Amino acid sequence: MKRTILNLALLIFTITTYSQSDVYSYSENGIINRIIIDNNYFVMTSYKVDTNKFVKTIGGFYSDNGSKLNVDLEFNSNYKNDSISKVKIEKKANWKKISLKENDLQGKWLMVGRVRNGNEQRRNLDRPRKTMKFLINGYFQWIAFNTETFQFSGSGGGKYITKDGKYIESIEYFSRDDSKVGLNLEFDYELINKEWNHKGFSSKGDPLHEIWVVRK
């Protein structure tokens, strides 16, 4: 498999340090670029300013050498066209910090199962096909991807809050159907044995009960 390194000289920080769990944004040529980052994982998603139409997303685990983030991508929605599996992010530029307050469920989560008709169906988390949610400081993004083939199955994101057992998403971009942008979806959530039980209705109106576990 061809592995191409893309050097992205994107961002010039005016500070010498940054919080390792934060959300940033910058706009360029009519495109909003949103960055969600924690202590070991980096996601950048691009969507159009006027229409919120999804453009691209990349993400993966990173190492920080002091001047750059070296990211080994787990997903790249444009992989079929550019074959990019690694990126170097130079910490320079015009990121604007947009983090909101930290809510419950902060972190990376992998879907480990679903409940259908009262029957629980579990997934093997070691398989390459994964569905992940990344929730940092009031923002969320979910991504469905394959770490071996780089097959990208979809992504969406926006803002979220948790309150009194309710988890509420406000969709700001959605790769599969941008007509869903602007929807507010409310779910019940409960932590049972450290597993996030997520119940409600999908953006299509279908009932769902998902089970998620923290990704290290």
Backbone as a ProteinNet text record, in pm:
[ID]
protein_1_A
[PRIMARY]
MKRTILNLALLIFTITTYSQSDVYSYSENGIINRIIIDNNYFVMTSYKVDTNKFVKTIGGFYSDNGSKLNVDLEFNSNYKNDSISKVKIEKKANWKKISLKENDLQGKWLMVGRVRNGNEQRRNLDRPRKTMKFLINGYFQWIAFNTETFQFSGSGGGKYITKDGKYIESIEYFSRDDSKVGLNLEFDYELINKEWNHKGFSSKGDPLHEIWVVRK
[TERTIARY]
85.6	0	88.7	57.9	134.5	108.5	212.7	197.3	260.6	179.7	225.3	224.6	327.7	334.4	298.7	196.7	155.2	200.3	273.9	316.1	215.4	149.3	48.7	103.2	148.2	193.9	73.1	-8.5	-140.8	-152	-94.5	-142.3	-31	-42.7	61.2	7.3	51.4	5.7	73.4	0.3	58.3	96.3	76.2	115.9	211.2	286.6	386.9	335.6	224.4	166.8	18.4	-42.4	-185.4	-240.8	-368.6	-433.5	-443.3	-422.4	-423.5	-563.5	-664.1	-802.1	-878.1	-891.9	-955.9	-1011.3	-1085.2	-1143.5	-1104	-1060.5	-1015.4	-1082.7	-1077.6	-1137.1	-1061.7	-1056.2	-1009.8	-1080.6	-1098.2	-1166.4	-1069	-1090.2	-1001.3	-1074.4	-1081.9	-1142.7	-1284.9	-1362.4	-1500.6	-1520.6	-1414.3	-1419.3	-1388.6	-1471.2	-1442.5	-1364.2	-1254.3	-1173.9	-1180.3	-1235.7	-1250.1	-1154.8	-1082.4	-985.4	-1031.5	-1040.6	-1069.5	-947.8	-895.6	-770.2	-773.7	-715.1	-691.9	-545	-511	-369.3	-300.3	-376.8	-309.6	-381.5	-493.9	-571.6	-607.2	-602.4	-623.9	-726.4	-826.6	-923.5	-939.1	-935.1	-964.9	-1072.9	-1175.9	-1287.8	-1314.1	-1343.4	-1368.3	-1510.1	-1577.5	-1710.4	-1731.4	-1824.2	-1840.3	-1908.7	-1861.4	-1910.9	-2059.3	-2101.2	-2237.4	-2340.9	-2303	-2400.5	-2380.2	-2267.6	-2228.5	-2209.7	-2195.3	-2174.3	-2040.1	-2041.5	-1921.6	-1822.2	-1692.7	-1587.1	-1493.2	-1439.4	-1335.5	-1313.5	-1266.1	-1220.1	-1100.4	-1006.2	-891.5	-873.7	-811.9	-785.4	-702.3	-636.1	-557.7	-476.3	-401.5	-314.6	-191.8	-144.3	-31.9	76.7	196.4	306	344	387.8	418.8	568.3	637.5	782.2	821.7	722.3	750.5	718.2	741.5	709.3	602.3	584.2	487.8	413.7	293.9	220.6	237.8	291.8	305.9	188.7	96.6	-28.4	-28.7	-43.6	-67.4	-217.7	-265	-408.9	-472	-589.2	-674.7	-785.2	-817.5	-917.8	-884	-921.9	-904.6	-1016.2	-1117.1	-1234	-1200.2	-1082.6	-1040.6	-930.2	-916.2	-803.1	-799.9	-916	-919.7	-852.3	-856	-800.5	-657.3	-622.8	-489.9	-394.2	-442.6	-358.5	-280.3	-325.8	-252.1	-285.8	-183	-201.6	-123.7	-42.1	31.3	28.1	22	33.4	123.2	188.5	263.9	197.7	150.7	83.6	181.6	219.1	310.5	231.6	266.9	190.1	227.1	172.8	206.1	84.9	-9.7	-98.1	-216.4	-329.6	-440.7	-557.9	-529.3	-638.3	-705.6	-833.6	-910.9	-972	-943.9	-998.3	-1147.8	-1229.4	-1374.5	-1434.3	-1350.9	-1398.5	-1508.3	-1607.9	-1712	-1679	-1772.3	-1741.4	-1740.5	-1661	-1654.8	-1786.6	-1837.7	-1959.2	-1927.5	-2028.7	-2014.6	-1982.1	-1921.7	-1890.5	-1769.9	-1695.7	-1576.6	-1481.2	-1433	-1334.4	-1366.9	-1292.7	-1312.8	-1391.1	-1489.7	-1574.7	-1586.8	-1582.6	-1606.1	-1739.5	-1816.1	-1940.4	-1907.9	-1956.8	-1929.1	-2052	-2169.4	-2288.1	-2414.4	-2517.7	-2652	-2749.7	-2863.3	-2973.5	-3089.3	-3133.7	-3246.1	-3349.2	-3472.5	-3582.2	-3547.2	-3476.1	-3439.5	-3319	-3258.6	-3142.6	-3015.9	-2917.3	-2791	-2697.4	-2644.7	-2550.9	-2418	-2311.5	-2179.9	-2086.7	-1993.8	-1892.5	-1755.8	-1669.3	-1530.2	-1452.9	-1405.3	-1337.9	-1199.8	-1147.5	-1017.8	-1027.7	-1147.6	-1161.5	-1129.1	-1088.8	-1050.8	-1168.1	-1288.1	-1403.7	-1448.5	-1455	-1486.8	-1584.7	-1662.7	-1741.9	-1701.2	-1653.7	-1599.6	-1671.4	-1692.3	-1736	-1626.1	-1599.6	-1496.4	-1567.1	-1570.1	-1642	-1545.3	-1526.6	-1433.7	-1498.2	-1508.7	-1545.6	-1664.3	-1773.5	-1897.9	-1912.5	-1815.8	-1823.7	-1813.1	-1879.6	-1874	-1849	-1794.2	-1787.9	-1790.1	-1870.5	-1865.4	-1805.5	-1736.4	-1672.9	-1683.9	-1723.1	-1722.9	-1613.8	-1520.9	-1402.5	-1341.7	-1246.8	-1174.3	-1025.2	-957.8	-817.9	-723.5	-767.5	-682.3	-695	-816.2	-840.7	-859	-872.4	-902.7	-1040.6	-1125.4	-1262.5	-1331.9	-1393.3	-1464.3	-1613.7	-1689.4	-1832.6	-1921.5	-1866.9	-1948.4	-1900.9	-1945.7	-1910.5	-2009	-2022.1	-2104.1	-2062.1	-2097.5	-2056.8	-2123.1	-2088	-2143.9	-2122.9	-2219.7	-2212.8	-2298.7	-2264.3	-2347.5	-2347.2	-2451.4	-2458.1	-2513	-2481.7	-2542.7	-2604.9	-2725.9	-2793.7	-2905.3	-2904.3	-3012.2	-3042.3	-2936.2	-2954.9	-2989.6	-2983.1	-3010.9	-2881.7	-2865.5	-2753.6	-2814.4	-2776.7	-2839.9	-2733.5	-2751.2	-2661.2	-2724.3	-2643.4	-2683.2	-2593.1	-2648.9	-2569.3	-2527.8	-2397.4	-2342.9	-2282.6	-2253.2	-2210.2	-2240.3	-2267.1	-2307.8	-2276.1	-2180.2	-2131.4	-2236.7	-2323.5	-2419.9	-2540.7	-2576.3	-2698.6	-2694.9	-2650.2	-2635.9	-2769.8	-2882.5	-3012.8	-3039.9	-2960	-2976.6	-2909	-2830.4	-2764.1	-2869.7	-2849.9	-2945	-3036.5	-3038.9	-3122.7	-3065.7	-3155.4	-3118.9	-3178.2	-3093.5	-3136.6	-3114.5	-3219.6	-3212.3	-3217.6	-3127.2	-3117.5	-3112.8	-3152	-3126.8	-2989.3	-2914.1	-2786.2	-2769.8	-2698.3	-2671.9	-2541.6	-2457.1	-2335.3	-2363	-2347.6	-2369.8	-2240.5	-2176.3	-2047	-1947.5	-1944	-1854	-1886.4	-1999.6	-2042.9	-2154	-2142.7	-2240	-2355.7	-2472	-2593.7	-2665	-2688.1	-2732.6	-2865	-2974.7	-3107.3	-3184.6	-3253.7	-3335.6	-3373.6	-3371	-3408	-3300.1	-3267.3	-3164.8	-3213.7	-3124.3	-3162.6	-3269.1	-3285.5	-3390.1	-3520.9	-3517	-3635.6	-3648.3	-3542.5	-3546.3	-3503.8	-3569.9	-3528.6	-3389.8	-3312.7	-3180.3	-3144.5	-3064.8	-3005	-2863.4	-2766.7	-2626.7	-2551.4	-2443.7	-2356.9	-2215	-2152.6	-2020.4	-1926	-1798.8	-1696.9	-1583.6	-1515.7	-1406.4	-1291.7	-1237.7	-1120	-997.2	-898.2	-777.4	-688.4
-120	0	124.4	208.5	332.7	419.5	469.8	555.5	689.5	790.6	924.3	1013.9	1091.8	1186.6	1324.8	1382.2	1517.3	1612.9	1712.3	1814.6	1927.2	1946.5	2051.2	2163.6	2270.6	2386.4	2476.2	2443.7	2503.1	2614.1	2594.2	2668	2737.5	2867.9	2941.7	2986.3	2918.9	2953.6	3081.7	3165.5	3284.1	3255.7	3130.3	3089.5	2971.6	2944.9	2840	2706.3	2705.9	2580.4	2581	2462	2452.7	2337.6	2348.8	2242.1	2119.8	2001.8	1880.2	1827.2	1882	1844	1970.8	1999.5	2123.5	2111.7	2215	2223.1	2357.4	2354.4	2473.1	2481.4	2600.1	2618.8	2727.5	2711.6	2821.1	2809.3	2921.7	2925.7	2965.2	2905.4	2931.1	2897.1	2993.4	2972.1	2914.9	2969.7	2927.6	2796.1	2743.7	2615.1	2636	2577.6	2573.1	2445.9	2458.8	2344.4	2334.4	2227.2	2208.2	2100.1	2130.5	2038.4	1998.4	1869.4	1815.4	1733.3	1760.3	1696.7	1664.6	1549.9	1520.6	1485.3	1410.4	1389.4	1294	1220.9	1131.7	1116.1	1186.2	1166.9	1301.3	1305	1427.7	1401	1489.5	1482.3	1621.4	1629.8	1754.9	1729.4	1812.9	1798.4	1930.9	1922.1	2041.4	2037.4	2152.6	2163.5	2307.9	2329.2	2459.3	2559.2	2682.6	2787.6	2815.1	2831.9	2876.4	2764.6	2643.2	2534.3	2425.1	2428	2322	2186.7	2188.4	2064.7	2003.4	1875.7	1803.8	1797.5	1820.6	1814.7	1697.6	1687.1	1587.4	1572.5	1455.7	1437.3	1343.5	1369.7	1282.5	1270.5	1161.4	1149.1	1027.4	1035.2	923	959.5	863.5	885.7	965.7	1051	1137.4	1132.6	1172.1	1200.5	1346.7	1409.1	1551.5	1567.2	1621.1	1637.4	1778.7	1859.2	1994	2100.5	2072.3	2169.5	2118.6	1986.4	1928	1813.2	1787.6	1666.7	1567.8	1451.8	1346.4	1250.2	1250.7	1177.7	1055.8	936.6	814	799.7	823.7	827.6	689.3	687.8	569.6	583	705.8	728.3	855.3	853.2	965.7	951.1	1036.8	1021.3	1039.1	1094.7	1115.8	1019.3	909.1	818.6	760.2	733.1	675.8	767.1	896.5	993.5	1034.4	1042.3	1096.1	996.2	879	773.5	820.2	924.3	978.9	900.1	847.8	771.7	829.6	931.2	1000.6	1149.6	1231.2	1375.5	1432.9	1543.2	1619.6	1755.4	1785.5	1912.6	2005.2	2110.7	2207.1	2302.6	2307	2386.4	2533.5	2597.9	2738.6	2825.7	2821.2	2912	2972	2975.3	3062.4	2985.8	2885.9	2816	2911.1	2914.3	2987	2883.8	2901.2	2807.4	2832.4	2727.5	2741.7	2648.9	2589.8	2495.7	2556.3	2473.9	2508.1	2439.1	2436.1	2371.1	2219.7	2154.3	2008.6	1951.2	1849.4	1780.4	1636.9	1567.3	1423.7	1357.1	1239.8	1156.2	1206.2	1302.2	1353	1238.5	1233.2	1133.3	1064	955.5	874	748.4	715.3	599.6	513.5	381.6	287.3	217.2	202.3	127.9	-20.6	-77.7	-217.3	-305.2	-243.7	-327.6	-247.3	-319.4	-264.2	-357.4	-300.3	-380.8	-367.6	-483.1	-486.5	-585.9	-538.5	-624.5	-694.6	-620.8	-674.5	-764.8	-788.6	-877	-794.5	-818.2	-744.9	-813.9	-737.5	-788.8	-716.3	-792.8	-734.6	-740.4	-642.9	-636.9	-671.5	-723.1	-745	-615.8	-551.8	-423	-435.9	-557	-576.4	-579.2	-587.9	-591.5	-453.8	-445.7	-317	-222.5	-275.4	-188.3	-132.6	0.2	64.2	179.3	204.5	326.7	397.7	520.3	593.8	727.2	766.7	902.8	971.4	1096.5	1177.4	1298.8	1309.6	1416.4	1497.1	1622.6	1709.9	1847.4	1892	2030.3	2083.9	2007.9	2053.8	2026.3	1956.9	1920.3	1768.9	1716.4	1573	1547.6	1430.6	1379	1227.4	1165	1020.1	988.6	876.2	833.2	682.1	631.2	487.5	462.3	370.3	353.9	215.6	183.9	57.4	88.7	46.4	82.1	7.5	-102	-177.8	-129.8	-105.2	-71.2	78.6	154.5	297.7	324.7	223.7	247.4	340.6	444.7	544.4	527	509.4	481.6	598	700.1	816	886.6	1013.1	1092.1	1207.1	1252.8	1369.6	1430	1555.9	1619.1	1752.1	1811.1	1939.4	1962.2	2022.7	2050.9	1950.6	1933.1	1846	1898.5	1861.9	1886.9	1762.8	1749	1644.7	1711.3	1669.6	1727.5	1634.9	1602.2	1524.7	1397.1	1325.9	1199.2	1211.8	1334.2	1356.7	1394.7	1340.1	1373	1434.1	1558.2	1631	1673.7	1630.4	1665.6	1771.9	1868.7	1965.1	1942.8	1892.3	1850.8	1972.1	1982.4	2092.2	2045.8	1917.2	1858.8	1709.1	1653	1512.5	1463.3	1372.4	1332.7	1260.2	1186.4	1104.4	1182.9	1289.3	1361.5	1499.3	1601.4	1733.6	1802.1	1739.3	1794.3	1777.9	1693.5	1672.2	1781.8	1867	1976.9	2067.8	2100.5	2183.9	2106.5	1973.6	1892.4	1889.2	1888.3	1864.2	1730	1637	1502.6	1480.6	1438.4	1416.2	1267	1222.5	1082	1069.4	954.2	918.2	853.3	884.1	815.8	771.1	659.9	604.3	526.6	543.2	464.5	342.1	224.5	97.7	17.6	-6.3	-76.3	-10.8	121.8	204.3	202.7	145.4	145.5	248.1	322.5	426.5	364.9	361	316.4	438.5	436.2	551.7	513.2	576.9	535.1	654.1	630.7	736	701.4	803.5	784.7	847.7	780.7	826.9	947.9	1003.8	1117.8	1079.6	949.5	901.3	873.3	883.7	856.5	713.1	633.2	492.9	479.1	390.4	370.2	307.3	347.1	287.9	274.2	176.1	155.9	106	195.7	163.9	154.2	75.8	61.7	98.8	189.7	241.7	221.3	201.6	189.8	287.7	330.7	426.2	362.4	439.6	396.7	458.1	378.6	427.4	502.8
0	0	0	-89.8	-98.7	23.1	83.8	201.3	169.7	169.3	131.2	252.7	269.9	380.9	329	387.5	350.7	459.2	421.1	516.7	514.8	625.3	635.1	721.9	662.4	738.7	756.4	856.1	865.8	968.6	1081.9	1196.4	1273.2	1294.1	1364.6	1499.7	1603.4	1736.9	1783.8	1853.4	1914.9	2059.9	2101.6	2235.6	2222.4	2324.3	2315.4	2365.2	2436	2483.5	2454.5	2457	2433.6	2515.5	2545.5	2619.4	2531.2	2587.7	2508.1	2482.5	2543.4	2513.1	2481.1	2352.9	2313	2171.9	2133.1	1999.6	1939.6	1813.9	1743.9	1607.3	1547.9	1416.3	1341	1209.5	1124.6	990.1	921.9	792.7	682.9	565.8	453.4	324.2	232.7	101.5	110.7	204.5	218.4	288.6	349.2	419	566.6	653.6	797.1	825.6	896.5	938.3	1090.2	1139.2	1284.2	1331.3	1438.9	1496.8	1635.9	1658.9	1791.8	1832.9	1951.7	1992.1	2140.9	2176.9	2318.2	2335.4	2439.7	2468.6	2372.5	2288.9	2194	2060.3	2039.6	1917.4	1855.9	1723.2	1647.2	1537.3	1525.1	1415.9	1355.8	1223.7	1155.8	1051	1052.3	960.7	891	762.4	681.7	626.3	632.3	572.8	528.2	435.9	374.1	467.2	462.3	550.7	528.9	405.2	376.8	386.9	346	336.9	440.1	510.1	603.4	533.7	402.3	327.8	365.7	399.2	439.7	324.8	356.7	256	281.4	404.5	430	579.3	621.2	759	761.2	851.3	875.2	1026.6	1070.1	1213.1	1246.9	1362.8	1410.4	1532.5	1583.4	1698.3	1654.9	1745.9	1710.5	1817.1	1776.1	1868.7	1850.3	1957.8	1957.6	1977.6	1875.9	1889.6	1930.4	1970.9	2017.8	1915.6	1787.7	1683.3	1587.6	1584.8	1493.5	1560.4	1510.6	1545.3	1430.2	1459.5	1359.1	1376.8	1281.1	1294.8	1204.3	1263.3	1188	1170.9	1051.3	1028.9	1041.8	1104.2	1104	1000.1	965.3	861.5	784	658.6	567.3	464.5	472.9	386.6	238.7	208.6	70.2	28.5	101.8	80.9	-60.7	-117.7	-252.9	-354.8	-327.3	-422.3	-391.7	-261.4	-230	-165.5	-121.2	-61.7	60.1	126.4	240.9	367.4	433.1	556.9	674	648.7	754.9	724.3	828.8	809.9	918.6	884.6	981.8	994.3	1112.9	1139	1209	1141.9	1201.9	1289.9	1415.8	1512.3	1499.6	1400.2	1377.1	1366.7	1333.6	1261.9	1332.6	1264.3	1301.1	1363.1	1440.1	1506.9	1606.3	1604.6	1705.6	1800.5	1928.3	2026.4	2043.7	2023.8	2033	2139.2	2222.7	2323.4	2409.5	2437.7	2533.4	2664.7	2757.6	2884.7	2868.7	2952.4	2951.5	3003.8	2934.3	2975.3	3015.2	3068.2	3089	2955.3	2962.9	2846.8	2767.2	2820.5	2752.4	2721.2	2595.1	2557.7	2427	2401.7	2281.7	2320.6	2241	2268.3	2143.3	2162.1	2054.1	2075.9	1968.1	1979.9	1997.3	2106.3	2136.5	2118.3	2100.3	2082	2060.4	2024.8	2009.2	2077.6	2114.3	2167.6	2069.4	2016.4	1922.5	1972.4	1986.3	2033	2163.5	2249.1	2380	2379.6	2262.6	2251.8	2229	2312.9	2302	2204.5	2109.8	2010.5	2027.5	2055.7	2085	1964.6	1957.4	1854.1	1912.5	1827.1	1863.1	1837.7	1942.2	1926.7	1863.1	1850.1	1786.8	1634.5	1581.2	1436.2	1378.8	1251.6	1193.6	1170.1	1149.4	1129.6	1263.6	1274	1400.6	1379.4	1483	1489.9	1618.7	1606.1	1720.2	1735.5	1860.4	1890.6	1969.8	1931.7	1996.3	2053.7	2185.9	2253.7	2339.3	2302.4	2374.1	2391.7	2514.6	2548.6	2468.3	2471.5	2410.6	2262.8	2201.9	2060.4	2045.4	1943.2	1918.7	1770.4	1741.9	1605.8	1611.6	1526.1	1511.2	1374.3	1368.7	1244.7	1234.4	1117.7	1089.2	986.4	1017	934	950.5	863.9	868.5	873.5	979.6	998.8	905	844.9	753.7	609.8	566.9	426.5	403.3	511	504.3	443.4	437.7	392.2	489.8	436.6	516.4	492.3	601.3	588	627.3	688.9	722.4	847.3	861.8	979.3	993.4	1115.1	1143.2	1274.7	1294.7	1419.2	1441.8	1554.3	1593.3	1741.2	1805.6	1949	2025.7	2154.7	2239.2	2382.3	2455	2598.6	2667	2795.6	2878.8	3000.9	3035	3149.7	3195.6	3325.1	3386.3	3309.1	3270.9	3201.7	3054.8	3000.9	2859.9	2788.2	2669.9	2582	2456.4	2424.8	2313.9	2214.4	2088.3	1980.1	1890.3	1847.8	1746.2	1625.8	1517	1401.9	1319.4	1292	1212.1	1080.1	1067.8	940.4	944.6	826.5	819	678.3	666.8	534.8	452.7	517.8	443.7	393.6	464.1	428.2	491.7	413.2	473.1	499.7	459.5	496.4	645.4	711.7	856.4	938.8	872.8	944.3	1006.3	1132.9	1205.4	1297.9	1281.5	1369.5	1510.4	1610	1748.8	1788.9	1826.8	1862.1	2011.4	2080.8	2224.6	2254.8	2341.2	2378.7	2530.8	2580.9	2719.9	2726.9	2832.9	2849.3	2993.7	3008.2	3140.1	3134	3235.4	3246.1	3331.7	3273.3	3342.1	3332.9	3447.4	3449.4	3353	3356.7	3277.2	3128.4	3090.7	2952.1	2932.1	2825.1	2792.1	2714.3	2778.8	2712	2655.6	2526.5	2447.8	2379.8	2423.3	2376.4	2321.6	2211.5	2152.9	2011.5	1924.5	1785.3	1696.9	1587.4	1495.5	1417.3	1334.2	1251	1148.9	1122.7	1032.8	1106.1	1240.5	1319.3	1365.3	1343.1	1384.2	1529.9	1607.2	1746.7	1752.8	1853.1	1868.6	2015.8	2043.7	2175.6	2149.1	2166.1	2140.4	2272.9	2271.2	2387.6	2345	2421.2	2388.3	2506.7	2475.9	2581.2	2552.3	2658.1	2643.6	2565.8	2472.5	2399.1	2464.8	2490.1	2555.7	2458.3
[MASK]
++++++++++++++++++++++++++++++++++++++++++++++++++++++++++++++++++++++++++++++++++++++++++++++++++++++++++++++++++++++++++++++++++++++++++++++++++++++++++++++++++++++++++++++++++++++++++++++++++++++++++++++++++++++++

